[in-house]
Amino acid sequence: MPDAFWSLTVREFWIKHRSFSRAEDRAESALVRQALRVGHFKKSTANQMERYANALKRYPIKPWLKPT
């Protein structure tokens, strides 16, 4: 709703934006993995697609794992 959106702070907006981006990337990762299951690809192409899917399926970095 517009009122809820405009009441967000900048920090809250970016938290929600990053969350949305991660969800979209996880959905694309699932799509790529499904394509790998049903498609027939050369080994090199399949490996490249697997690496791409792994890169998309990322999770937020925990504060204690961040470099100082």
Summary of the structure (lengths in Angstrom):
residues: 68
radius of gyration: 16.9
end to end distance: 38.4
largest distance: 50.9
contacts: 126
relative contact order: 0.11
helix: 75%
strand: 0%
